[in-house]
Amino acid sequence: MVFEEKMIMDGEPEDVSNVSDPIDLVRQKCEEAEHCVHTRERLEQCETRVGSRSSTEEDCTEELFDFLHARDHCVAHKLFHSVK
């Protein structure tokens, strides 16, 4: 109980639900970039192909990593321009 009171006394914000992480907005914008759209389409095609089969050893790990790499590459160049 003392710890909780100390946190309130130290000026911690009571409502943090309206705080947003700038990386979320940058990721959304980057996902709309041409290269990311292309890699997302490949990932979705793979997921559809794998999901339509009842027995397969194929997974979409490579496509997922390609998409995440493309998105994160874009984010790396834009993120710190939005942080002040």
PyMOL commands that set and color helices and strands:
alter all, ss='L'
color gray80, all
select helices_A, chain A and resi 2-9+22-31+34-51+61-82
alter helices_A, ss='H'
color red, helices_A
deselect
rebuild
show_as cartoon
